[in-house]
Amino acid sequence: MALILPLASADFALAAEAVHAGCRAAFAVAGEPGALQVWRTDSSVDQTLAAYADARARGLSVIVGPLTRNGVTAVAGSGRVQTTTIALNTPDAGTPLPPGLYTFGMSVDIEARLAARVAIQEGHRRAMVVQTAGALSRRVSQAFAAEWIALGGAIADVQEAAPDTDLAPLRERITKVSPDAVFLSAEAGPARRIRPYLLAHLPVYSVSLVNDGRNNDPGNVDLNGVRFFDMPWLLQADHPAVMVYPRPAAGGAEAQRFYALGIDACRIAGALVPALRPLTLDGVTGRIVLRRDGGAVDREPLAAVFRNGAAAALHPAQ
């Protein structure tokens, strides 16, 4: 099995090393520690395609990678996918996926769309979107809004909460537009600052960006009641599917998520080695379903809530 990662890239090395460690852990637990060959690249398209061509030429059963969006886009459009490939990101919008290429990643866009579906199921119809400055926050907001509108909901307003500004007008704006739910697109630090200005009686939905894994941070009390979606690896350490794998000695929530991604990606790859077939896994990143020869691997994260200053998984009935 081949693993192609940007381990030589200054920008992506830490994430790549975490994926590599997770993949090694998956094979060690499966009793196949020597089943992995690793190609180190930088983040350039040329090195990624060269590594992919070399791995394919060696006749390996499955290729896991690339990790970067531009690498996945390049492989998808290269016309060279003849080996079952599990890409660890999604390609640029509009890029067709050739047969045999699966995409498996940690897109928070998926979580935003899931938040919209859950909020609609719970009877809400007018949502206000509160976001921070930055491309990721806006992209997540757009994913939520697109799904919300497609499901028949209305966006009452979109507000951007700038850092180090008075947020009292935000509370006034919420009172004026009268939404019945709020979608908060913000990372943990800004979210802690924004949350007290959202009316206490309104349900607040978000994504895993709000969870930095620091359940001992007193500031998390300000996030109490915020609903979001994240992986079992960070929410259910005592779950049988999670506790079988060793935990890294160090690393924040982002590194932990990439480690978990490596575990599940290589579990999927190992399951596909004997034969291509539909697949369902109780993964450390969520419930995983693979249905066809190529395309997106479905990953369903856990619903969670901040309660007493800590992130806690919700049972399906909740």
C-alpha distance (Angstrom), angle and dihedral (degrees) to the residues before:
residue distance angle dihedral
M1 . . .
A2 3.80 . .
L3 3.80 126.4 .
I4 3.82 115.4 -165.8
L5 3.81 113.2 -168.2
P6 3.83 137.4 159.6
L7 3.79 92.2 -117.4
A8 3.82 90.2 146.5
S9 3.81 93.9 54.2
A10 3.80 118.7 103.1
D11 3.80 90.6 -150.1
F12 3.80 99.1 46.5
A13 3.83 105.4 25.3
L14 3.81 96.5 101.4
A15 3.80 92.9 50.5
A16 3.81 90.9 44.0
E17 3.80 92.4 49.8
A18 3.81 90.3 51.0
V19 3.83 91.2 50.8
H20 3.81 89.8 47.8
A21 3.81 91.7 50.7
G22 3.79 91.4 48.5
C23 3.79 91.5 49.6
R24 3.80 91.5 50.5
A25 3.80 89.2 50.1
A26 3.81 91.1 52.1
F27 3.80 92.6 52.4
A28 3.82 92.8 43.5
V29 3.81 91.3 54.2
A30 3.83 89.2 46.3
G31 3.82 89.4 53.2
E32 3.81 94.2 -115.3
P33 3.82 105.0 103.7
G34 3.81 93.7 153.8
A35 3.80 97.4 51.0
L36 3.81 95.4 95.6
Q37 3.81 132.1 86.1
V38 3.80 116.4 -171.2
W39 3.81 128.9 -149.3
R40 3.83 113.9 -161.9
T41 3.79 115.7 -151.6
D42 3.75 139.3 163.1
S43 3.81 118.1 -122.1
S44 3.81 95.5 -89.0
V45 3.79 121.5 117.7
D46 3.82 91.4 -131.8
Q47 3.81 94.7 57.6
T48 3.79 91.8 42.6
L49 3.81 93.3 52.5
A50 3.81 91.7 44.5
A51 3.82 91.2 52.3
Y52 3.79 91.0 46.4
A53 3.83 92.1 50.8
D54 3.82 91.2 48.5
A55 3.81 92.9 49.2
R56 3.79 91.0 48.3
A57 3.82 91.9 48.3
R58 3.80 91.1 55.4
G59 3.79 90.2 62.4
L60 3.79 98.0 -121.5
S61 3.80 117.3 170.3
V62 3.81 99.9 -127.9
I63 3.79 134.9 12.9
V64 3.82 118.7 -151.2
G65 3.82 113.4 -160.5
P66 2.96 169.8 -13.1
L67 3.81 102.2 -167.2
T68 3.81 102.2 -164.0
R69 3.80 124.8 77.9
N70 3.81 93.1 -126.3
G71 3.81 90.3 49.6
V72 3.80 92.5 51.7
T73 3.81 90.7 46.4
A74 3.81 90.4 51.7
V75 3.81 94.2 48.9
A76 3.80 92.4 45.8
G77 3.78 91.1 53.5
S78 3.78 97.6 39.0
G79 3.80 98.5 87.0
R80 3.84 87.7 -133.5
V81 3.80 101.4 105.0
Q82 3.79 102.9 121.1
T83 3.80 96.6 129.6
T84 3.80 124.1 68.0
T85 3.80 103.8 -94.2
I86 3.79 131.2 -168.3
A87 3.79 107.6 -162.0
L88 3.80 115.7 -159.0
N89 3.79 96.0 -143.0
T90 3.78 139.9 29.8
P91 3.82 123.2 -97.5
D92 3.77 124.8 -120.0
A93 3.80 114.5 -68.6
G94 3.78 113.0 -81.0
T95 3.80 95.1 24.8
P96 3.84 109.0 132.6
L97 3.79 117.1 -133.9
P98 3.81 115.1 -129.7
P99 3.82 119.8 -137.0
G100 3.78 111.7 -80.6
L101 3.82 95.4 29.9
Y102 3.80 115.2 111.6
T103 3.80 123.9 -175.0
F104 3.79 118.8 -145.8
G105 3.78 123.0 169.0
M106 3.77 149.2 123.4
S107 3.79 102.2 -90.0
V108 3.79 111.3 170.3
D109 3.81 86.8 -158.4
I110 3.81 86.9 75.3
E111 3.80 89.7 53.2
A112 3.82 90.9 49.6
R113 3.80 91.5 53.2
L114 3.79 89.7 47.2
A115 3.81 89.9 51.8
A116 3.81 89.2 53.8
R117 3.80 92.3 50.8
V118 3.80 93.6 48.3
A119 3.80 92.9 47.3
I120 3.82 91.0 50.5
Q121 3.81 90.4 48.1
E122 3.79 88.3 53.5
G123 3.79 91.1 57.5
H124 3.81 103.3 -99.9
R125 3.81 119.8 139.2
R126 3.85 108.5 164.4
A127 3.79 114.0 59.1
M128 3.77 130.3 -179.9
V129 3.81 116.3 -151.2
V130 3.81 118.5 -144.8
Q131 3.79 115.7 -172.4
T132 3.79 140.5 166.1
A133 3.78 127.9 -126.6
G134 3.78 114.4 -83.2
A135 3.78 139.3 79.7
L136 3.81 96.3 -98.1
S137 3.80 94.8 51.9
R138 3.80 91.6 48.3
R139 3.80 92.6 46.7
V140 3.80 91.4 52.1
S141 3.81 90.3 48.4
Q142 3.79 90.6 51.0
A143 3.81 91.4 50.7
F144 3.80 90.4 52.1
A145 3.82 93.6 45.5
A146 3.81 93.8 48.0
E147 3.81 92.0 51.9
W148 3.81 92.3 42.0
I149 3.80 93.4 53.2
A150 3.82 92.3 43.5
L151 3.82 88.0 56.1
G152 3.80 92.6 52.1
G153 3.78 99.9 -96.2
A154 3.80 126.4 133.9
I155 3.81 127.3 -133.2
A156 3.80 106.1 -132.2
D157 3.80 94.2 -169.6
V158 3.82 144.5 -28.9
Q159 3.80 118.4 -135.0
E160 3.80 129.7 -177.6
A161 3.79 116.1 -146.7
A162 3.78 107.1 -149.8
P163 3.82 118.5 -154.0
D164 3.80 119.1 -99.3
T165 3.78 94.7 11.3
D166 3.78 131.8 121.3
L167 3.81 107.2 -89.6
A168 3.80 96.2 -168.7
P169 3.85 90.7 99.2
L170 3.80 87.7 58.6
R171 3.79 90.5 62.4
E172 3.79 90.0 47.5
R173 3.79 91.5 50.4
I174 3.81 92.3 51.2
T175 3.80 89.8 51.4
K176 3.80 90.3 50.9
V177 3.84 99.2 49.0
S178 3.84 94.6 39.0
P179 3.81 102.9 -148.6
D180 3.79 119.6 -176.1
A181 3.83 93.0 -142.0
V182 3.82 139.1 18.5
F183 3.79 128.5 -141.8
L184 3.81 111.2 -154.4
S185 3.81 116.3 -159.5
A186 3.79 104.6 -172.3
E187 3.77 142.0 111.9
A188 3.79 119.9 -107.6
G189 3.80 99.5 -89.3
P190 3.81 98.1 49.2
A191 3.82 90.5 38.2
R192 3.81 90.8 58.9
R193 3.80 89.1 53.8
I194 3.81 95.9 44.8
R195 3.80 100.7 43.2
P196 3.85 97.6 74.0
Y197 3.82 88.8 58.9
L198 3.80 93.4 57.4
L199 3.77 110.8 90.0
A200 3.78 110.3 -94.1
H201 3.82 95.3 -130.8
L202 3.83 94.6 55.4
P203 3.81 120.0 93.0
V204 3.80 110.9 -121.0
Y205 3.81 121.9 -152.8
S206 3.78 127.1 -170.0
V207 3.82 144.5 150.5
S208 3.80 135.7 -105.6
L209 3.81 91.1 -77.0
V210 3.81 87.7 85.1
N211 3.81 92.1 59.3
D212 3.80 114.0 76.5
G213 3.80 91.5 169.5
R214 3.81 93.8 -114.3
N215 3.79 100.4 126.1
N216 3.80 90.3 166.1
D217 3.81 92.8 62.5
P218 3.84 108.8 113.6
G219 3.82 88.5 -150.1
N220 3.80 89.7 70.3
V221 3.79 88.4 78.9
D222 3.80 86.3 77.8
L223 3.83 88.3 61.3
N224 3.80 94.8 55.7
G225 3.78 110.3 137.6
V226 3.81 96.3 19.5
R227 3.82 110.0 135.3
F228 3.79 118.7 -147.9
F229 3.82 143.3 149.8
D230 3.79 127.2 -112.0
M231 3.78 142.1 149.9
P232 3.82 126.5 -77.6
W233 3.83 88.8 -120.7
L234 3.81 89.3 73.1
L235 3.80 98.8 30.9
Q236 3.81 107.4 38.1
A237 3.78 110.1 35.7
D238 3.82 90.2 162.4
H239 3.82 95.1 52.5
P240 3.84 110.9 119.9
A241 3.82 91.7 -127.0
V242 3.81 90.1 53.2
M243 3.79 106.2 37.9
V244 3.80 94.3 58.3
Y245 3.81 90.0 74.4
P246 3.82 123.7 72.5
R247 3.78 117.0 -115.0
P248 3.81 122.5 -126.7
A249 3.77 113.8 -103.5
A250 3.79 92.3 -127.2
G251 3.78 141.7 9.3
G252 3.77 137.7 99.6
A253 3.77 128.4 -106.2
E254 3.81 94.3 -75.0
A255 3.81 93.0 53.7
Q256 3.80 90.1 45.4
R257 3.81 90.4 53.1
F258 3.80 92.5 51.6
Y259 3.81 89.8 47.5
A260 3.81 89.2 53.1
L261 3.81 89.7 47.0
G262 3.81 88.8 55.9
I263 3.79 91.6 50.7
D264 3.79 95.2 52.1
A265 3.81 95.9 38.7
C266 3.79 91.3 55.8
R267 3.81 92.2 42.5
I268 3.81 88.0 55.5
A269 3.80 90.6 46.4
G270 3.79 91.9 49.5
A271 3.78 91.5 50.0
L272 3.81 90.7 51.9
V273 3.80 95.9 51.1
P274 3.84 97.2 84.3
A275 3.81 93.9 46.7
L276 3.78 141.3 -28.6
R277 3.78 109.2 -98.8
P278 3.80 141.9 138.3
L279 3.75 109.8 -71.8
T280 3.81 138.3 -163.9
L281 3.81 122.3 -172.3
D282 3.78 134.4 -179.4
G283 3.79 90.9 -136.0
V284 3.78 134.2 -171.0
T285 3.83 87.9 -122.9
G286 3.82 93.9 48.1
R287 3.77 139.6 -73.7
I288 3.80 107.3 -34.3
V289 3.80 126.1 -154.5
L290 3.80 124.7 -179.1
R291 3.79 112.7 -173.2
R292 3.80 112.2 169.2
D293 3.79 148.2 15.9
G294 3.75 97.9 -71.9
G295 3.80 135.2 -17.2
A296 3.78 133.8 90.8
V297 3.78 119.3 -23.0
D298 3.81 106.7 -132.2
R299 3.80 113.1 -124.6
E300 3.78 119.4 -176.6
P301 3.82 112.9 -164.3
L302 3.78 125.0 -156.5
A303 3.77 124.4 -91.7
A304 3.79 110.4 -120.5
V305 3.79 142.2 173.6
F306 3.78 136.9 -159.6
R307 3.77 107.7 -112.9
N308 3.82 125.6 172.3
G309 3.78 89.3 -8.7
A310 3.79 95.9 -54.3
A311 3.79 135.6 96.5
A312 3.80 111.7 -112.4
A313 3.80 131.0 -178.6
L314 3.78 117.0 -118.0
H315 3.78 121.2 -136.2
P316 3.82 114.9 -123.1
A317 3.82 91.2 -104.5
Q318 3.81 88.9 58.5
